[in-house]
Structures are given as structure tokens and as C-alpha cells.
């Protein structure tokens, strides 16, 4: 077991770990385990707990984190965790620690996905992957990454913080939502809408809830899982309206990202969208994705898929560990 390496995918809500053999012919995830972040004071404690559970003492690791990774000091964007790359390497007794952005990890995973690991919304399910590939995913936050190259020459990942660009409302309803979010946060980024909490923001804004109640109470936010459940059940009109607007905004933002990247393929990942793919198909997602004026024909040719692999972040970390430094 000492030859195995540690891989991790650390989001704002959960820390997922597994072991992998970097020398194996294909990337495999061994002993995957998800841990709630709230149970641990920091990433080191969560990693140590996992390694104790599986009885492993790896010397190499690749960990994907929901934050920029360009410096030694790392601060998670959507979790009050911070750590030093070099100190974590020493604390876990590693000879090598690779840190990658969480959505960079998703992009690393894309070439390794089987046809069964994705649902095709548009295009041929079994067609070879065409780059560039835009990877976007609503979860605790909104991840955006770019994959360039091809299977023959190899793939390169460009990690971005594209989820934090300013939101551009395109209808009166979206203007209402943007004003609600701006009143609460001082700015409306795309992530404030396309995320778990973002769905709650859309729902609250459309229901007319106060963004900043005068009595100091927290805004009337519904749990995003309940909103999705209510929308799919069909009896909660407010929930259906909120989820429909979420899908429309996702389509518009996804189309913008494809144009910015010059992409030929769009991969939608994250923990939210796979829960309601049939709803997404019948929503305004496709209409808004194509609504880019003269560039609608370009977007018409872009393949669009939803990633359904159980642990794409871990798979991406395993792929990153196999790549040359």
C-alpha cells in the first residue's frame, strides 16, 4: 500500500479522498470516501483521518481545492479553511504534493470519462472529444476551466476563476434577481446565482423576500435541495419558476463561456445539475445557450454533455498525478 498515492477533492462542503496507483495502465480510484468539512478544523485533520481509516502512508499526493493555487498560502473560496502547501506536505510526510484547482481537476478528468460517465444534451454521445473544451459546474460555488489539445498530442488544462465574473441580466426578471443579490452582497457575480446558494437566492428574489430584512434577520432562504425537489414534484410553482430561471441563466453563461474559450465541447459538471437533467432538457437552457446573435450557428455545432461520474474531481486529481510536472 505504500506505493499508492493520496488524491483529494476539497470543496466548500465535502472533502473527498481516495488512493490511486500512478503506475497503473489507467487511473483508478481505490477506497473513495467523502467527509463533511464541518467535522474537521482544517484540511490536514481531514486527510489524516482518511489515511488512518484506510491504513495508508503514501509519499505522493494530488489534491484539488476550491481556490486559486498559485502560492504557498491557500485559502478556500467557500470554506473557512486555509493552509500552507509546504507545511501540509511536511505534516502528511509526503515527498511530493501537487495542488490543483478543483475545476482544473474536473478538466483533467474529462479525457478519461467513459461514455457512461456523461449524459449528452446535444451532439453525438460516442463522438471523439473535440477541444477546446469548456468545463463549467454549479456546486457549492461555480467552477470554470478550459481544456485544450487533443487525444493525439495530449491535453492541457487552464485553471480559471471564471465563476466570479459579473452577472449580466437579460430580462426584467433577471434584473430583479441581480438587484436582490447586489443589495445583499454589494455585487452580483455569476456564482451568486449558479450555485447551491445561488438557486436559493433566485428563489428568494422571485418570491419577493427581503434581501436584507430591516429587523436584522437573515433573508428567507430555502434549502436548494428542497427547491429542486419541489420543482421536480411539480406542485411548488415558486420552486419550478426558480429552477427554470436557474437553467436559463446557466444556458446563457455557458454560451458566453464557449465563445470566450472558442470551445467545441461543453462539459457541465458539479453536484447540482445531474439531479435534474430531464428538467434541464425541457427548460430554456438550449434557447439561451444559442441566443448569441450571429454566433448561434457556431454554438449549434458545440457538443454539450453533463458529467455524471460519481467522483470526477478525484479522477482528475489521479490524472494530474500521472502527468509530467
C-alpha positions as a Markdown table, in Angstrom:
| # | Residue | x | y | z |
|---|---|---|---|---|
| 1 | Unk | 0.0 | 0.0 | 0.0 |
| 2 | Unk | 3.0 | 2.3 | 0.5 |
| 3 | Unk | 3.2 | 2.6 | -3.4 |
| 4 | Unk | -0.2 | 4.1 | -3.6 |
| 5 | Unk | -0.7 | 7.9 | -3.7 |
| 6 | Unk | -3.3 | 10.0 | -2.0 |
| 7 | Unk | -5.8 | 12.0 | -4.1 |
| 8 | Unk | -8.3 | 14.5 | -2.8 |
| 9 | Unk | -11.1 | 16.8 | -4.0 |
| 10 | Unk | -11.8 | 19.5 | -1.4 |
| 11 | Unk | -14.9 | 21.5 | -2.0 |
| 12 | Unk | -16.8 | 24.0 | 0.2 |
| 13 | Unk | -19.0 | 21.4 | 1.7 |
| 14 | Unk | -17.2 | 18.0 | 1.5 |
| 15 | Unk | -13.6 | 16.6 | 1.4 |
| 16 | Unk | -13.4 | 13.6 | -0.8 |
| 17 | Unk | -10.3 | 11.3 | -0.7 |
| 18 | Unk | -9.1 | 8.1 | -2.4 |
| 19 | Unk | -5.9 | 6.2 | -3.2 |
| 20 | Unk | -4.6 | 5.6 | -6.6 |
| 21 | Unk | -1.7 | 3.8 | -8.3 |
| 22 | Unk | 0.0 | 6.3 | -10.6 |
| 23 | Unk | 1.9 | 3.5 | -12.4 |
| 24 | Unk | -1.3 | 1.5 | -13.3 |
| 25 | Unk | -2.4 | 1.5 | -17.0 |
| 26 | Unk | -5.5 | 3.5 | -16.3 |
| 27 | Unk | -6.4 | 5.8 | -13.4 |
| 28 | Unk | -8.3 | 4.0 | -10.7 |
| 29 | Unk | -10.0 | 5.3 | -7.5 |
| 30 | Unk | -9.3 | 3.0 | -4.5 |
| 31 | Unk | -11.2 | 3.3 | -1.2 |
| 32 | Unk | -13.0 | 6.6 | -2.1 |
| 33 | Unk | -14.5 | 8.3 | 0.9 |
| 34 | Unk | -16.4 | 11.6 | 1.4 |
| 35 | Unk | -16.1 | 13.5 | 4.7 |
| 36 | Unk | -18.2 | 16.5 | 5.7 |
| 37 | Unk | -15.9 | 19.5 | 6.1 |
| 38 | Unk | -17.8 | 20.7 | 9.2 |
| 39 | Unk | -16.4 | 17.8 | 11.2 |
| 40 | Unk | -12.8 | 18.9 | 10.8 |
| 41 | Unk | -10.9 | 22.0 | 11.8 |
| 42 | Unk | -8.8 | 22.0 | 8.6 |
| 43 | Unk | -7.7 | 20.0 | 5.6 |
| 44 | Unk | -4.8 | 18.4 | 7.4 |
| 45 | Unk | -7.1 | 16.8 | 10.0 |
| 46 | Unk | -9.5 | 15.6 | 7.3 |
| 47 | Unk | -6.6 | 14.0 | 5.3 |
| 48 | Unk | -5.1 | 12.4 | 8.4 |
| 49 | Unk | -8.5 | 11.0 | 9.4 |
| 50 | Unk | -8.9 | 9.4 | 5.9 |
| 51 | Unk | -5.4 | 7.9 | 5.9 |
| 52 | Unk | -5.9 | 6.5 | 9.4 |
| 53 | Unk | -9.2 | 4.9 | 8.2 |
| 54 | Unk | -7.6 | 3.2 | 5.2 |
| 55 | Unk | -4.3 | 2.5 | 6.9 |
| 56 | Unk | -2.1 | 4.1 | 4.2 |
| 57 | Unk | 1.2 | 6.0 | 4.4 |
| 58 | Unk | 1.6 | 7.5 | 0.9 |
| 59 | Unk | 4.6 | 9.5 | -0.2 |
| 60 | Unk | 2.8 | 11.3 | -3.1 |
| 61 | Unk | -0.4 | 13.2 | -3.3 |
| 62 | Unk | -2.5 | 15.4 | -5.6 |
| 63 | Unk | -5.3 | 17.4 | -4.0 |
| 64 | Unk | -7.8 | 19.6 | -5.8 |
| 65 | Unk | -9.0 | 22.6 | -3.8 |
| 66 | Unk | -11.7 | 25.1 | -4.4 |
| 67 | Unk | -9.4 | 28.1 | -4.6 |
| 68 | Unk | -6.5 | 29.6 | -6.6 |
| 69 | Unk | -3.3 | 27.5 | -6.1 |
| 70 | Unk | -0.6 | 29.8 | -7.3 |
| 71 | Unk | 1.1 | 30.5 | -4.0 |
| 72 | Unk | 2.2 | 28.6 | -0.9 |
| 73 | Unk | -0.7 | 30.0 | 1.2 |
| 74 | Unk | -4.0 | 28.6 | 0.2 |
| 75 | Unk | -7.4 | 29.9 | 1.2 |
| 76 | Unk | -10.6 | 28.0 | 0.2 |
| 77 | Unk | -13.1 | 30.3 | -1.5 |
| 78 | Unk | -16.2 | 28.9 | 0.0 |
| 79 | Unk | -14.9 | 27.4 | 3.3 |
| 80 | Unk | -13.0 | 29.0 | 6.2 |
| 81 | Unk | -10.0 | 26.7 | 5.7 |
| 82 | Unk | -6.5 | 28.0 | 4.9 |
| 83 | Unk | -3.2 | 26.2 | 4.9 |
| 84 | Unk | 0.4 | 26.3 | 3.7 |
| 85 | Unk | 1.3 | 24.0 | 0.9 |
| 86 | Unk | 4.8 | 23.3 | 2.3 |
| 87 | Unk | 3.5 | 22.8 | 5.8 |
| 88 | Unk | 0.8 | 20.4 | 4.7 |
| 89 | Unk | 3.4 | 18.4 | 2.7 |
| 90 | Unk | 5.5 | 18.0 | 5.8 |
| 91 | Unk | 2.6 | 17.3 | 8.1 |
| 92 | Unk | 1.4 | 14.4 | 5.9 |
| 93 | Unk | 5.0 | 13.1 | 5.5 |
| 94 | Unk | 4.9 | 13.5 | 1.7 |
| 95 | Unk | 7.8 | 13.6 | -0.8 |
| 96 | Unk | 5.5 | 15.3 | -3.3 |
| 97 | Unk | 2.3 | 17.3 | -3.0 |
| 98 | Unk | 0.6 | 18.6 | -6.1 |
| 99 | Unk | -2.2 | 21.1 | -5.6 |
| 100 | Unk | -4.7 | 21.9 | -8.4 |
| 101 | Unk | -7.8 | 24.0 | -8.7 |
| 102 | Unk | -10.9 | 21.9 | -8.1 |
| 103 | Unk | -12.3 | 22.7 | -11.6 |
| 104 | Unk | -8.9 | 22.2 | -13.1 |
| 105 | Unk | -9.3 | 18.7 | -11.7 |
| 106 | Unk | -12.6 | 18.3 | -13.4 |
| 107 | Unk | -11.0 | 19.3 | -16.7 |
| 108 | Unk | -8.1 | 16.8 | -16.1 |
| 109 | Unk | -10.8 | 14.1 | -15.7 |
| 110 | Unk | -12.7 | 14.9 | -18.9 |
| 111 | Unk | -10.5 | 12.9 | -21.3 |
| 112 | Unk | -10.7 | 9.9 | -19.0 |
| 113 | Unk | -14.5 | 9.8 | -18.9 |
| 114 | Unk | -16.3 | 6.9 | -20.5 |
| 115 | Unk | -19.5 | 7.4 | -22.4 |
| 116 | Unk | -21.4 | 6.0 | -19.4 |
| 117 | Unk | -19.9 | 8.8 | -17.3 |
| 118 | Unk | -21.8 | 11.6 | -19.1 |
| 119 | Unk | -25.3 | 12.4 | -20.4 |
| 120 | Unk | -25.4 | 14.1 | -23.8 |
| 121 | Unk | -27.7 | 17.1 | -24.2 |
| 122 | Unk | -26.6 | 17.9 | -27.8 |
| 123 | Unk | -24.3 | 16.2 | -30.2 |
| 124 | Unk | -23.3 | 12.5 | -30.7 |
| 125 | Unk | -22.8 | 10.6 | -27.4 |
| 126 | Unk | -20.0 | 8.4 | -28.8 |
| 127 | Unk | -18.1 | 11.1 | -30.8 |
| 128 | Unk | -14.4 | 11.7 | -30.0 |
| 129 | Unk | -13.8 | 14.5 | -27.6 |
| 130 | Unk | -13.1 | 17.8 | -29.5 |
| 131 | Unk | -11.2 | 20.6 | -28.0 |
| 132 | Unk | -11.1 | 23.2 | -26.8 |
| 133 | Unk | -13.4 | 22.1 | -24.0 |
| 134 | Unk | -15.2 | 24.4 | -21.7 |
| 135 | Unk | -15.9 | 22.9 | -18.3 |
| 136 | Unk | -18.4 | 24.6 | -16.1 |
| 137 | Unk | -20.1 | 23.4 | -12.9 |
| 138 | Unk | -22.5 | 24.8 | -10.3 |
| 139 | Unk | -21.9 | 23.3 | -6.9 |
| 140 | Unk | -21.1 | 25.0 | -3.6 |
| 141 | Unk | -19.6 | 27.6 | -6.0 |
| 142 | Unk | -19.3 | 27.9 | -9.7 |
| 143 | Unk | -16.3 | 26.4 | -11.3 |
| 144 | Unk | -15.0 | 27.2 | -14.8 |
| 145 | Unk | -12.0 | 25.6 | -16.5 |
| 146 | Unk | -10.6 | 25.2 | -20.1 |
| 147 | Unk | -9.2 | 22.1 | -21.7 |
| 148 | Unk | -7.1 | 22.4 | -24.8 |
| 149 | Unk | -5.3 | 20.0 | -27.1 |
| 150 | Unk | -6.4 | 16.6 | -28.4 |
| 151 | Unk | -6.0 | 12.9 | -27.7 |
| 152 | Unk | -3.0 | 12.5 | -30.0 |
| 153 | Unk | -0.9 | 15.4 | -28.8 |
| 154 | Unk | -2.2 | 15.4 | -25.2 |
| 155 | Unk | -4.4 | 17.7 | -23.2 |
| 156 | Unk | -3.6 | 20.8 | -21.3 |
| 157 | Unk | -5.7 | 22.3 | -18.5 |
| 158 | Unk | -6.1 | 26.1 | -18.0 |
| 159 | Unk | -7.5 | 26.7 | -14.5 |
| 160 | Unk | -9.7 | 29.8 | -14.2 |
| 161 | Unk | -11.8 | 31.8 | -11.7 |
| 162 | Unk | -14.4 | 32.5 | -14.4 |
| 163 | Unk | -17.3 | 31.8 | -12.0 |
| 164 | Unk | -16.6 | 35.2 | -10.4 |
| 165 | Unk | -17.3 | 37.4 | -13.4 |
| 166 | Unk | -20.1 | 39.9 | -13.2 |
| 167 | Unk | -23.6 | 38.6 | -14.0 |
| 168 | Unk | -25.3 | 40.2 | -17.0 |
| 169 | Unk | -29.1 | 40.1 | -16.6 |
| 170 | Unk | -31.0 | 39.7 | -19.9 |
| 171 | Unk | -34.7 | 40.2 | -18.8 |
| 172 | Unk | -36.7 | 42.1 | -16.3 |
| 173 | Unk | -36.9 | 39.0 | -14.1 |
| 174 | Unk | -33.1 | 38.7 | -14.1 |
| 175 | Unk | -32.7 | 42.4 | -13.3 |
| 176 | Unk | -34.9 | 41.9 | -10.3 |
| 177 | Unk | -32.7 | 39.0 | -9.2 |
| 178 | Unk | -29.5 | 40.9 | -9.8 |
| 179 | Unk | -30.7 | 43.9 | -7.7 |
| 180 | Unk | -31.7 | 41.5 | -4.9 |
| 181 | Unk | -28.2 | 39.9 | -4.9 |
| 182 | Unk | -26.4 | 43.3 | -5.2 |
| 183 | Unk | -28.4 | 44.7 | -2.2 |
| 184 | Unk | -27.2 | 41.8 | -0.1 |
| 185 | Unk | -23.6 | 41.4 | -1.3 |
| 186 | Unk | -22.7 | 44.7 | -3.0 |
| 187 | Unk | -22.1 | 42.9 | -6.3 |
| 188 | Unk | -23.8 | 40.2 | -8.3 |
| 189 | Unk | -21.4 | 37.7 | -9.7 |
| 190 | Unk | -22.4 | 34.7 | -11.8 |
| 191 | Unk | -21.5 | 32.4 | -8.9 |
| 192 | Unk | -24.1 | 34.2 | -6.7 |
| 193 | Unk | -26.8 | 32.6 | -9.0 |
| 194 | Unk | -25.2 | 29.5 | -10.4 |
| 195 | Unk | -24.5 | 27.5 | -7.2 |
| 196 | Unk | -26.5 | 25.9 | -4.5 |
| 197 | Unk | -26.9 | 29.1 | -2.5 |
| 198 | Unk | -27.4 | 30.8 | -5.9 |
| 199 | Unk | -30.6 | 28.8 | -6.5 |
| 200 | Unk | -31.8 | 29.9 | -3.1 |
| 201 | Unk | -31.0 | 33.5 | -4.0 |
| 202 | Unk | -33.0 | 33.2 | -7.2 |
| 203 | Unk | -35.9 | 31.6 | -5.4 |
| 204 | Unk | -36.0 | 34.3 | -2.6 |
| 205 | Unk | -35.7 | 37.1 | -5.1 |
| 206 | Unk | -38.6 | 35.8 | -7.2 |
| 207 | Unk | -40.7 | 35.2 | -4.1 |
| 208 | Unk | -40.1 | 38.9 | -3.1 |
| 209 | Unk | -38.2 | 38.1 | 0.1 |
| 210 | Unk | -36.2 | 41.0 | 1.5 |
| 211 | Unk | -32.5 | 40.7 | 0.7 |
| 212 | Unk | -31.6 | 42.5 | 3.9 |
| 213 | Unk | -34.6 | 42.4 | 6.4 |
| 214 | Unk | -35.0 | 45.7 | 8.3 |
| 215 | Unk | -35.1 | 43.8 | 11.7 |
| 216 | Unk | -31.6 | 42.3 | 11.1 |
| 217 | Unk | -32.9 | 38.7 | 10.5 |
| 218 | Unk | -31.4 | 36.6 | 7.8 |
| 219 | Unk | -33.2 | 36.6 | 4.4 |
| 220 | Unk | -35.9 | 34.0 | 3.9 |
| 221 | Unk | -33.7 | 31.4 | 2.0 |
| 222 | Unk | -35.0 | 27.9 | 1.2 |
| 223 | Unk | -32.7 | 25.0 | 1.0 |
| 224 | Unk | -31.6 | 24.4 | -2.6 |
| 225 | Unk | -32.4 | 20.6 | -2.3 |
| 226 | Unk | -35.9 | 21.4 | -1.3 |
| 227 | Unk | -36.3 | 23.8 | -4.2 |
| 228 | Unk | -35.1 | 21.1 | -6.7 |
| 229 | Unk | -37.4 | 18.5 | -5.1 |
| 230 | Unk | -40.3 | 20.9 | -5.2 |
| 231 | Unk | -39.7 | 21.8 | -8.8 |
| 232 | Unk | -39.4 | 18.2 | -9.9 |
| 233 | Unk | -42.5 | 17.2 | -7.9 |
| 234 | Unk | -44.5 | 19.8 | -9.9 |
| 235 | Unk | -46.7 | 21.2 | -7.1 |
| 236 | Unk | -44.4 | 24.0 | -6.0 |
| 237 | Unk | -44.8 | 26.8 | -8.6 |
| 238 | Unk | -42.2 | 29.1 | -6.9 |
| 239 | Unk | -39.7 | 26.3 | -7.0 |
| 240 | Unk | -40.3 | 25.5 | -10.6 |
| 241 | Unk | -40.0 | 29.2 | -11.5 |
| 242 | Unk | -36.7 | 29.4 | -9.6 |
| 243 | Unk | -35.2 | 26.3 | -11.2 |
| 244 | Unk | -36.4 | 27.3 | -14.7 |
| 245 | Unk | -34.6 | 30.6 | -14.3 |
| 246 | Unk | -31.5 | 28.9 | -13.0 |
| 247 | Unk | -31.4 | 26.7 | -16.1 |
| 248 | Unk | -31.9 | 29.8 | -18.3 |
| 249 | Unk | -29.1 | 31.6 | -16.7 |
| 250 | Unk | -26.9 | 28.5 | -16.9 |
| 251 | Unk | -27.6 | 28.3 | -20.7 |
| 252 | Unk | -26.7 | 32.0 | -21.2 |
| 253 | Unk | -23.5 | 31.8 | -19.1 |
| 254 | Unk | -22.4 | 28.5 | -20.7 |
| 255 | Unk | -22.8 | 30.0 | -24.2 |
| 256 | Unk | -20.7 | 33.1 | -23.2 |
| 257 | Unk | -18.0 | 30.8 | -21.8 |
| 258 | Unk | -17.9 | 28.8 | -25.0 |
| 259 | Unk | -17.5 | 31.9 | -27.1 |
| 260 | Unk | -14.7 | 33.2 | -24.8 |
| 261 | Unk | -12.9 | 29.9 | -25.0 |
| 262 | Unk | -13.5 | 29.2 | -28.6 |
| 263 | Unk | -14.7 | 25.8 | -27.4 |
| 264 | Unk | -16.1 | 22.9 | -29.5 |
| 265 | Unk | -17.3 | 20.9 | -26.5 |
| 266 | Unk | -19.1 | 21.9 | -23.3 |
| 267 | Unk | -19.0 | 19.8 | -20.2 |
| 268 | Unk | -21.4 | 20.6 | -17.3 |
| 269 | Unk | -20.2 | 19.2 | -14.0 |
| 270 | Unk | -20.8 | 20.0 | -10.3 |
| 271 | Unk | -23.2 | 18.4 | -7.8 |
| 272 | Unk | -26.4 | 20.2 | -8.8 |
| 273 | Unk | -27.2 | 19.7 | -12.5 |
| 274 | Unk | -27.0 | 15.9 | -12.6 |
| 275 | Unk | -30.0 | 15.9 | -10.2 |
| 276 | Unk | -32.4 | 17.3 | -12.8 |
| 277 | Unk | -31.1 | 16.5 | -16.3 |
| 278 | Unk | -34.7 | 15.9 | -17.7 |
| 279 | Unk | -35.8 | 19.2 | -16.4 |
| 280 | Unk | -32.8 | 20.9 | -17.9 |
| 281 | Unk | -33.6 | 19.4 | -21.3 |
| 282 | Unk | -37.1 | 20.9 | -21.3 |
| 283 | Unk | -36.0 | 24.3 | -19.9 |
| 284 | Unk | -34.8 | 27.4 | -21.7 |
| 285 | Unk | -31.2 | 26.2 | -21.3 |
| 286 | Unk | -30.7 | 25.4 | -25.0 |
| 287 | Unk | -32.5 | 28.5 | -26.2 |
| 288 | Unk | -30.4 | 30.8 | -24.0 |
| 289 | Unk | -27.2 | 28.9 | -24.9 |
| 290 | Unk | -27.8 | 29.6 | -28.6 |
| 291 | Unk | -29.1 | 33.2 | -28.2 |
| 292 | Unk | -25.8 | 34.9 | -29.2 |
| 293 | Unk | -27.0 | 36.6 | -32.4 |
| 294 | Unk | -24.7 | 36.0 | -35.4 |
| 295 | Unk | -22.8 | 33.2 | -33.5 |
| 296 | Unk | -25.8 | 31.0 | -33.0 |
| 297 | Unk | -24.6 | 28.7 | -35.8 |
| 298 | Unk | -21.2 | 28.3 | -34.1 |
| 299 | Unk | -22.9 | 27.3 | -30.9 |
| 300 | Unk | -25.3 | 25.0 | -32.7 |
| 301 | Unk | -22.2 | 22.8 | -33.6 |
| 302 | Unk | -20.9 | 22.6 | -30.0 |
| 303 | Unk | -21.5 | 19.3 | -28.2 |
| 304 | Unk | -22.9 | 19.7 | -24.7 |
| 305 | Unk | -22.7 | 17.0 | -22.0 |
| 306 | Unk | -23.5 | 16.6 | -18.3 |
| 307 | Unk | -20.8 | 14.8 | -16.3 |
| 308 | Unk | -22.4 | 12.0 | -14.2 |
| 309 | Unk | -19.2 | 10.3 | -12.9 |
| 310 | Unk | -19.5 | 9.8 | -9.2 |
| 311 | Unk | -16.1 | 11.4 | -8.4 |
| 312 | Unk | -14.8 | 13.4 | -11.3 |
| 313 | Unk | -12.7 | 15.6 | -9.0 |
| 314 | Unk | -10.9 | 12.6 | -7.6 |
| 315 | Unk | -10.5 | 11.1 | -11.1 |
| 316 | Unk | -9.0 | 14.5 | -12.3 |
| 317 | Unk | -6.5 | 14.5 | -9.3 |
| 318 | Unk | -5.5 | 11.0 | -10.3 |
| 319 | Unk | -4.9 | 12.1 | -13.9 |
| 320 | Unk | -3.0 | 15.1 | -12.8 |
| 321 | Unk | -0.7 | 13.0 | -10.7 |
| 322 | Unk | 0.1 | 10.8 | -13.7 |
| 323 | Unk | 1.1 | 13.9 | -15.8 |
| 324 | Unk | 4.7 | 15.1 | -16.0 |
| 325 | Unk | 5.5 | 18.0 | -13.7 |
